[in-house]
Amino acid sequence: MESIVKVQRNHNGKIISFETNTGRIISYQKALAEAEDGIISNVEIQGDTEGISFLSHTDSEDPGFNLFPPIY
């Protein structure tokens, strides 16, 4: 099972892609789909008040991936 090790953010600070421990760089939507399929570990799928799904890290001290290094 793969895990997320790095993140790429846009100019607004929103995560747009992830790098996995195998070196794959995948979009946020692809990571969400792979988390749903059980391919990526160390993440949970959450839902906001409008029912939109988003990823959070399983580490309760860093659910927003803020401590992850950038991809580039």
MODELLER restraints for C-alpha pairs under 7 A, 6 or more apart:
rsr = mdl.restraints
at = mdl.atoms
rsr.add(forms.Gaussian(group=physical.xy_distance, feature=features.Distance(at['CA:1:A'], at['CA:39:A']), mean=5.60, stdev=0.5))
rsr.add(forms.Gaussian(group=physical.xy_distance, feature=features.Distance(at['CA:1:A'], at['CA:40:A']), mean=5.87, stdev=0.5))
rsr.add(forms.Gaussian(group=physical.xy_distance, feature=features.Distance(at['CA:1:A'], at['CA:41:A']), mean=6.32, stdev=0.5))
rsr.add(forms.Gaussian(group=physical.xy_distance, feature=features.Distance(at['CA:2:A'], at['CA:20:A']), mean=6.21, stdev=0.5))
rsr.add(forms.Gaussian(group=physical.xy_distance, feature=features.Distance(at['CA:2:A'], at['CA:21:A']), mean=6.10, stdev=0.5))
rsr.add(forms.Gaussian(group=physical.xy_distance, feature=features.Distance(at['CA:2:A'], at['CA:22:A']), mean=6.88, stdev=0.5))
rsr.add(forms.Gaussian(group=physical.xy_distance, feature=features.Distance(at['CA:2:A'], at['CA:39:A']), mean=6.30, stdev=0.5))
rsr.add(forms.Gaussian(group=physical.xy_distance, feature=features.Distance(at['CA:2:A'], at['CA:40:A']), mean=4.80, stdev=0.5))
rsr.add(forms.Gaussian(group=physical.xy_distance, feature=features.Distance(at['CA:2:A'], at['CA:41:A']), mean=6.01, stdev=0.5))
rsr.add(forms.Gaussian(group=physical.xy_distance, feature=features.Distance(at['CA:3:A'], at['CA:20:A']), mean=5.36, stdev=0.5))
rsr.add(forms.Gaussian(group=physical.xy_distance, feature=features.Distance(at['CA:3:A'], at['CA:21:A']), mean=5.64, stdev=0.5))
rsr.add(forms.Gaussian(group=physical.xy_distance, feature=features.Distance(at['CA:3:A'], at['CA:40:A']), mean=5.29, stdev=0.5))
rsr.add(forms.Gaussian(group=physical.xy_distance, feature=features.Distance(at['CA:3:A'], at['CA:41:A']), mean=5.09, stdev=0.5))
rsr.add(forms.Gaussian(group=physical.xy_distance, feature=features.Distance(at['CA:3:A'], at['CA:42:A']), mean=5.91, stdev=0.5))
rsr.add(forms.Gaussian(group=physical.xy_distance, feature=features.Distance(at['CA:4:A'], at['CA:18:A']), mean=6.48, stdev=0.5))
rsr.add(forms.Gaussian(group=physical.xy_distance, feature=features.Distance(at['CA:4:A'], at['CA:19:A']), mean=5.89, stdev=0.5))
rsr.add(forms.Gaussian(group=physical.xy_distance, feature=features.Distance(at['CA:4:A'], at['CA:20:A']), mean=4.39, stdev=0.5))
rsr.add(forms.Gaussian(group=physical.xy_distance, feature=features.Distance(at['CA:4:A'], at['CA:21:A']), mean=6.17, stdev=0.5))
rsr.add(forms.Gaussian(group=physical.xy_distance, feature=features.Distance(at['CA:5:A'], at['CA:19:A']), mean=5.86, stdev=0.5))
rsr.add(forms.Gaussian(group=physical.xy_distance, feature=features.Distance(at['CA:5:A'], at['CA:20:A']), mean=5.41, stdev=0.5))
rsr.add(forms.Gaussian(group=physical.xy_distance, feature=features.Distance(at['CA:5:A'], at['CA:21:A']), mean=5.79, stdev=0.5))
rsr.add(forms.Gaussian(group=physical.xy_distance, feature=features.Distance(at['CA:5:A'], at['CA:68:A']), mean=6.66, stdev=0.5))
rsr.add(forms.Gaussian(group=physical.xy_distance, feature=features.Distance(at['CA:6:A'], at['CA:18:A']), mean=5.71, stdev=0.5))
rsr.add(forms.Gaussian(group=physical.xy_distance, feature=features.Distance(at['CA:6:A'], at['CA:19:A']), mean=4.99, stdev=0.5))
rsr.add(forms.Gaussian(group=physical.xy_distance, feature=features.Distance(at['CA:6:A'], at['CA:20:A']), mean=6.99, stdev=0.5))
rsr.add(forms.Gaussian(group=physical.xy_distance, feature=features.Distance(at['CA:6:A'], at['CA:68:A']), mean=5.39, stdev=0.5))
rsr.add(forms.Gaussian(group=physical.xy_distance, feature=features.Distance(at['CA:6:A'], at['CA:69:A']), mean=5.17, stdev=0.5))
rsr.add(forms.Gaussian(group=physical.xy_distance, feature=features.Distance(at['CA:6:A'], at['CA:70:A']), mean=5.49, stdev=0.5))
rsr.add(forms.Gaussian(group=physical.xy_distance, feature=features.Distance(at['CA:6:A'], at['CA:71:A']), mean=5.42, stdev=0.5))
rsr.add(forms.Gaussian(group=physical.xy_distance, feature=features.Distance(at['CA:7:A'], at['CA:15:A']), mean=6.63, stdev=0.5))
rsr.add(forms.Gaussian(group=physical.xy_distance, feature=features.Distance(at['CA:7:A'], at['CA:17:A']), mean=5.94, stdev=0.5))
rsr.add(forms.Gaussian(group=physical.xy_distance, feature=features.Distance(at['CA:7:A'], at['CA:18:A']), mean=4.47, stdev=0.5))
rsr.add(forms.Gaussian(group=physical.xy_distance, feature=features.Distance(at['CA:7:A'], at['CA:19:A']), mean=6.20, stdev=0.5))
rsr.add(forms.Gaussian(group=physical.xy_distance, feature=features.Distance(at['CA:7:A'], at['CA:68:A']), mean=6.35, stdev=0.5))
rsr.add(forms.Gaussian(group=physical.xy_distance, feature=features.Distance(at['CA:7:A'], at['CA:69:A']), mean=6.40, stdev=0.5))
rsr.add(forms.Gaussian(group=physical.xy_distance, feature=features.Distance(at['CA:7:A'], at['CA:70:A']), mean=5.01, stdev=0.5))
rsr.add(forms.Gaussian(group=physical.xy_distance, feature=features.Distance(at['CA:7:A'], at['CA:71:A']), mean=5.54, stdev=0.5))
rsr.add(forms.Gaussian(group=physical.xy_distance, feature=features.Distance(at['CA:8:A'], at['CA:15:A']), mean=5.72, stdev=0.5))
rsr.add(forms.Gaussian(group=physical.xy_distance, feature=features.Distance(at['CA:8:A'], at['CA:16:A']), mean=5.81, stdev=0.5))
rsr.add(forms.Gaussian(group=physical.xy_distance, feature=features.Distance(at['CA:8:A'], at['CA:17:A']), mean=5.18, stdev=0.5))
rsr.add(forms.Gaussian(group=physical.xy_distance, feature=features.Distance(at['CA:8:A'], at['CA:18:A']), mean=6.11, stdev=0.5))
rsr.add(forms.Gaussian(group=physical.xy_distance, feature=features.Distance(at['CA:8:A'], at['CA:70:A']), mean=5.43, stdev=0.5))
rsr.add(forms.Gaussian(group=physical.xy_distance, feature=features.Distance(at['CA:8:A'], at['CA:71:A']), mean=5.50, stdev=0.5))
rsr.add(forms.Gaussian(group=physical.xy_distance, feature=features.Distance(at['CA:9:A'], at['CA:15:A']), mean=4.26, stdev=0.5))
rsr.add(forms.Gaussian(group=physical.xy_distance, feature=features.Distance(at['CA:9:A'], at['CA:16:A']), mean=5.46, stdev=0.5))
rsr.add(forms.Gaussian(group=physical.xy_distance, feature=features.Distance(at['CA:10:A'], at['CA:16:A']), mean=6.44, stdev=0.5))
rsr.add(forms.Gaussian(group=physical.xy_distance, feature=features.Distance(at['CA:15:A'], at['CA:28:A']), mean=6.98, stdev=0.5))
rsr.add(forms.Gaussian(group=physical.xy_distance, feature=features.Distance(at['CA:16:A'], at['CA:27:A']), mean=6.05, stdev=0.5))
rsr.add(forms.Gaussian(group=physical.xy_distance, feature=features.Distance(at['CA:16:A'], at['CA:28:A']), mean=5.30, stdev=0.5))
rsr.add(forms.Gaussian(group=physical.xy_distance, feature=features.Distance(at['CA:17:A'], at['CA:25:A']), mean=6.79, stdev=0.5))
rsr.add(forms.Gaussian(group=physical.xy_distance, feature=features.Distance(at['CA:17:A'], at['CA:26:A']), mean=5.52, stdev=0.5))
rsr.add(forms.Gaussian(group=physical.xy_distance, feature=features.Distance(at['CA:17:A'], at['CA:27:A']), mean=4.18, stdev=0.5))
rsr.add(forms.Gaussian(group=physical.xy_distance, feature=features.Distance(at['CA:17:A'], at['CA:28:A']), mean=4.80, stdev=0.5))
rsr.add(forms.Gaussian(group=physical.xy_distance, feature=features.Distance(at['CA:18:A'], at['CA:25:A']), mean=5.58, stdev=0.5))
rsr.add(forms.Gaussian(group=physical.xy_distance, feature=features.Distance(at['CA:18:A'], at['CA:26:A']), mean=5.44, stdev=0.5))
rsr.add(forms.Gaussian(group=physical.xy_distance, feature=features.Distance(at['CA:18:A'], at['CA:27:A']), mean=6.34, stdev=0.5))
rsr.add(forms.Gaussian(group=physical.xy_distance, feature=features.Distance(at['CA:18:A'], at['CA:28:A']), mean=6.67, stdev=0.5))
rsr.add(forms.Gaussian(group=physical.xy_distance, feature=features.Distance(at['CA:19:A'], at['CA:25:A']), mean=4.36, stdev=0.5))
rsr.add(forms.Gaussian(group=physical.xy_distance, feature=features.Distance(at['CA:19:A'], at['CA:26:A']), mean=6.39, stdev=0.5))
rsr.add(forms.Gaussian(group=physical.xy_distance, feature=features.Distance(at['CA:19:A'], at['CA:71:A']), mean=6.68, stdev=0.5))
rsr.add(forms.Gaussian(group=physical.xy_distance, feature=features.Distance(at['CA:32:A'], at['CA:55:A']), mean=6.48, stdev=0.5))
rsr.add(forms.Gaussian(group=physical.xy_distance, feature=features.Distance(at['CA:34:A'], at['CA:40:A']), mean=5.86, stdev=0.5))
rsr.add(forms.Gaussian(group=physical.xy_distance, feature=features.Distance(at['CA:35:A'], at['CA:41:A']), mean=6.83, stdev=0.5))
rsr.add(forms.Gaussian(group=physical.xy_distance, feature=features.Distance(at['CA:35:A'], at['CA:43:A']), mean=6.93, stdev=0.5))
rsr.add(forms.Gaussian(group=physical.xy_distance, feature=features.Distance(at['CA:42:A'], at['CA:57:A']), mean=5.95, stdev=0.5))
rsr.add(forms.Gaussian(group=physical.xy_distance, feature=features.Distance(at['CA:42:A'], at['CA:58:A']), mean=5.30, stdev=0.5))
rsr.add(forms.Gaussian(group=physical.xy_distance, feature=features.Distance(at['CA:43:A'], at['CA:55:A']), mean=6.32, stdev=0.5))
rsr.add(forms.Gaussian(group=physical.xy_distance, feature=features.Distance(at['CA:43:A'], at['CA:56:A']), mean=5.52, stdev=0.5))
rsr.add(forms.Gaussian(group=physical.xy_distance, feature=features.Distance(at['CA:43:A'], at['CA:57:A']), mean=4.46, stdev=0.5))
rsr.add(forms.Gaussian(group=physical.xy_distance, feature=features.Distance(at['CA:43:A'], at['CA:58:A']), mean=5.15, stdev=0.5))
rsr.add(forms.Gaussian(group=physical.xy_distance, feature=features.Distance(at['CA:44:A'], at['CA:55:A']), mean=5.71, stdev=0.5))
rsr.add(forms.Gaussian(group=physical.xy_distance, feature=features.Distance(at['CA:44:A'], at['CA:56:A']), mean=5.29, stdev=0.5))
rsr.add(forms.Gaussian(group=physical.xy_distance, feature=features.Distance(at['CA:44:A'], at['CA:57:A']), mean=6.21, stdev=0.5))
rsr.add(forms.Gaussian(group=physical.xy_distance, feature=features.Distance(at['CA:44:A'], at['CA:58:A']), mean=6.16, stdev=0.5))
rsr.add(forms.Gaussian(group=physical.xy_distance, feature=features.Distance(at['CA:45:A'], at['CA:53:A']), mean=6.41, stdev=0.5))
rsr.add(forms.Gaussian(group=physical.xy_distance, feature=features.Distance(at['CA:45:A'], at['CA:54:A']), mean=5.72, stdev=0.5))
rsr.add(forms.Gaussian(group=physical.xy_distance, feature=features.Distance(at['CA:45:A'], at['CA:55:A']), mean=4.85, stdev=0.5))
rsr.add(forms.Gaussian(group=physical.xy_distance, feature=features.Distance(at['CA:45:A'], at['CA:56:A']), mean=6.43, stdev=0.5))
rsr.add(forms.Gaussian(group=physical.xy_distance, feature=features.Distance(at['CA:46:A'], at['CA:53:A']), mean=5.55, stdev=0.5))
rsr.add(forms.Gaussian(group=physical.xy_distance, feature=features.Distance(at['CA:46:A'], at['CA:54:A']), mean=5.31, stdev=0.5))
rsr.add(forms.Gaussian(group=physical.xy_distance, feature=features.Distance(at['CA:46:A'], at['CA:55:A']), mean=6.05, stdev=0.5))
rsr.add(forms.Gaussian(group=physical.xy_distance, feature=features.Distance(at['CA:46:A'], at['CA:56:A']), mean=6.84, stdev=0.5))
rsr.add(forms.Gaussian(group=physical.xy_distance, feature=features.Distance(at['CA:47:A'], at['CA:53:A']), mean=4.43, stdev=0.5))
rsr.add(forms.Gaussian(group=physical.xy_distance, feature=features.Distance(at['CA:47:A'], at['CA:54:A']), mean=6.10, stdev=0.5))
rsr.add(forms.Gaussian(group=physical.xy_distance, feature=features.Distance(at['CA:56:A'], at['CA:63:A']), mean=4.83, stdev=0.5))
rsr.add(forms.Gaussian(group=physical.xy_distance, feature=features.Distance(at['CA:56:A'], at['CA:64:A']), mean=5.72, stdev=0.5))
rsr.add(forms.Gaussian(group=physical.xy_distance, feature=features.Distance(at['CA:57:A'], at['CA:63:A']), mean=4.33, stdev=0.5))
rsr.add(forms.Gaussian(group=physical.xy_distance, feature=features.Distance(at['CA:57:A'], at['CA:64:A']), mean=6.40, stdev=0.5))
rsr.add(forms.Gaussian(group=physical.xy_distance, feature=features.Distance(at['CA:57:A'], at['CA:65:A']), mean=6.27, stdev=0.5))
